[in-house]
Amino acid sequence: MKRLMLAAAVLAVALSVPAAFAGGNGLPTTIGKGEGSLYLVAWEGYTQPQWVKPFTKATGCVVHSKYAGSSDEMVTLMRQGGGGQYDMVSASGDASLRLIYGKDVQPVNPALIPGYKNFIPALKSPPHNTIKGVHYGISLQWGPNTLLYNTQKVKPAPTSWSAIYSSAYKGKVTVPDNPIQIADAALFLSKSQPSLGIKDPYELNQKQFDAAVSLLKKQKPLIKKYWALASDEIDLFKNGDAVIGASWPYQTNTLRAAKAPVADLIPKEGATGWADTWMLSAHAKHPNCAYQWLKWVSTPKVQAQQAIYFGETPANTKACAIMDKLSKGSCAQYHANAPAAYFNSIKFWKTPVADCGNGKKDCKDYTAWQQAWTQLKG
Amino acid sequence: MRAVALLLPPGVWFALIYLSALVVLFVSAFWQVNPFTTEIEHVWTLANFKTIFESSAYRTIALRTIGIAAAVTLTDAVLAFPFAYFMARVARPRTRALLFVLILLPLWSSYLVRVYAWRLILSNDGVLNWALHGLGLPSAGIAYSNWAIWIVFSYVWLPYMVLPVYAALERIPDSMLEASADLGAHGRKTFRRVVLPLALPGVVAGSIFTFSLTLGDYITPTLVGGSSSQFIGNVVYSSVGIANNVPFAAAFATIPLVVMALYLVVARRLGAFEAL
């Protein structure tokens, strides 16, 4: 069926049939003529001229992008002013469910996206963007939150997240200014204090939540700065104000390019991570350009370009060969050819909700996470 | 008639843009946001103010903001007074012009550039520590802290203190100083009994700028602040831009409004408005 729909879609595009936004299940079955512009909310580095310029040239859709610094900001931008301002958002897993349940985004038809069939199986219908078989967006890239450290100042090299919770590097630690950081503390506690019984760092009951927050409170005097932008953390490491901290591979890449003595790793407790999805606003004014964009960013070439630029892993398996062509060894460096076990070792960001999925509804929801974070920062 | 015609455009602008914005701000502070849909519910409630007064975190943030604003004002007054005195009463016209340029020169570059420059100066491998090491002293270690915020604010708002103080000092007639001397007061007494009271309105006028500018800023705390450096402005910014909770932001924003109103009442008593 999927193949048939795809064939129909390809045929329709080839014949340039005008937009037919009314398939059997309400989904479009063809992509019509572009509307001339496209408004995006994206992570910094996700709309580089490298792949946006050729897109505009090929489709006539001029891209206007707004960078957001956190998932919370993305959700707010998609909702502000009734929600018609932006067509799409590159939501991480901790924002996507909020957008779906808030009815801010609409279902999309993966059959219209040729690159989709080459995605790794885990990202075809992941629980953070697919509800009961309905796809609310197309997966993009994913990666782990890593432990970044200065190789000259941090010796021996750390192997555990305990390095950012112990006083060895007091006043030289930096972590993201983001409530989801509570999950990092919970992940560490799930290994260091098994008696708490933490199974999923995003599903915490009162006792587990309190333990994570109190660990973060103890960590606070060690913190130099809670970083809000990736460039802040890069400055901290460059100028020696921080020597160890929670990070993304992007910072490691940038610092290494500037010859800073840094390295990163996934500590023995594992890592949290992100899996991003391009989602279509429920009030999108440029749906055809949006579908063109989904097609474009799913192609192996753009997937490879973005993976190397940001230091993350593409969803499209065909990107691996192109990555190696663009930068030797980058496919393996960014785990684009890693086995499924690697993907499964990462605890991907998702929105904490009261319903833990065990029949009980005693988990702390995201509002509680945000409040705890505000109180913590003070 | 002509006066009315002249006053009408700014009057309308003031009423429409400025006063109505303040009214909307104040009214929306009594609304609330539905936590699930994040839509504003137009139901009167004091919940936002209750949260602010009951939560120790918000109290700390408000007190930190006001405290640092006061410290910055005091620092600038102490730094600006001798400088302005020298400019107004000692320097020759040519030196005075040069000093004016020096005071105003930083204002020619962007505020952001200057704050980022301070970030580089204060950082661990920055100019400050480099100089201290050169003198055989230990590192200062004040990067990304409330000390850094205090230093940067004192620097960026200094011209706003120097200029009104200079204006006030310059206006003191020489004859008064001569009279004071003729009546037997020596230099220090003349300064305390004549110069200082006459210059005070200028200092208070300058303090309105330094205090209110610090009170409303959120960029400097973001850029040079540390792990406990949130200002009122930061909470307002994140309430609007990240949490989409405009009513709470409005409620919190009334704090600097009230503080400033009280400050202006006191400043008026001290004659600051005649010195502007």
HADDOCK unambig.tbl for C-alpha pairs under 7 A between the chains (distance, minus, plus):
assign (segid A and resid 72 and name CA) (segid B and resid 242 and name CA) 5.21 0.50 0.50
assign (segid A and resid 72 and name CA) (segid B and resid 243 and name CA) 6.40 0.50 0.50
assign (segid A and resid 73 and name CA) (segid B and resid 241 and name CA) 6.08 0.50 0.50
assign (segid A and resid 73 and name CA) (segid B and resid 242 and name CA) 4.22 0.50 0.50
assign (segid A and resid 76 and name CA) (segid B and resid 241 and name CA) 6.72 0.50 0.50
assign (segid A and resid 76 and name CA) (segid B and resid 242 and name CA) 6.04 0.50 0.50
assign (segid A and resid 76 and name CA) (segid B and resid 243 and name CA) 6.68 0.50 0.50
assign (segid A and resid 76 and name CA) (segid B and resid 244 and name CA) 5.56 0.50 0.50
assign (segid A and resid 102 and name CA) (segid B and resid 37 and name CA) 6.11 0.50 0.50
assign (segid A and resid 223 and name CA) (segid B and resid 227 and name CA) 6.14 0.50 0.50
assign (segid A and resid 224 and name CA) (segid B and resid 144 and name CA) 6.69 0.50 0.50
assign (segid A and resid 224 and name CA) (segid B and resid 226 and name CA) 5.84 0.50 0.50
assign (segid A and resid 224 and name CA) (segid B and resid 227 and name CA) 5.93 0.50 0.50
assign (segid A and resid 225 and name CA) (segid B and resid 144 and name CA) 6.67 0.50 0.50
assign (segid A and resid 225 and name CA) (segid B and resid 226 and name CA) 4.74 0.50 0.50
assign (segid A and resid 225 and name CA) (segid B and resid 227 and name CA) 4.67 0.50 0.50
assign (segid A and resid 226 and name CA) (segid B and resid 227 and name CA) 5.87 0.50 0.50
assign (segid A and resid 239 and name CA) (segid B and resid 123 and name CA) 6.10 0.50 0.50
assign (segid A and resid 239 and name CA) (segid B and resid 124 and name CA) 5.88 0.50 0.50
assign (segid A and resid 239 and name CA) (segid B and resid 125 and name CA) 5.18 0.50 0.50
assign (segid A and resid 240 and name CA) (segid B and resid 124 and name CA) 5.41 0.50 0.50
assign (segid A and resid 240 and name CA) (segid B and resid 125 and name CA) 5.95 0.50 0.50
assign (segid A and resid 241 and name CA) (segid B and resid 123 and name CA) 6.34 0.50 0.50
assign (segid A and resid 241 and name CA) (segid B and resid 124 and name CA) 5.15 0.50 0.50
assign (segid A and resid 375 and name CA) (segid B and resid 57 and name CA) 5.38 0.50 0.50
assign (segid A and resid 377 and name CA) (segid B and resid 227 and name CA) 6.85 0.50 0.50
assign (segid A and resid 377 and name CA) (segid B and resid 228 and name CA) 6.07 0.50 0.50
assign (segid A and resid 378 and name CA) (segid B and resid 57 and name CA) 4.67 0.50 0.50
assign (segid A and resid 378 and name CA) (segid B and resid 58 and name CA) 6.90 0.50 0.50
assign (segid A and resid 378 and name CA) (segid B and resid 60 and name CA) 6.86 0.50 0.50
assign (segid A and resid 378 and name CA) (segid B and resid 61 and name CA) 6.43 0.50 0.50
assign (segid A and resid 378 and name CA) (segid B and resid 228 and name CA) 6.19 0.50 0.50
assign (segid A and resid 378 and name CA) (segid B and resid 230 and name CA) 6.73 0.50 0.50
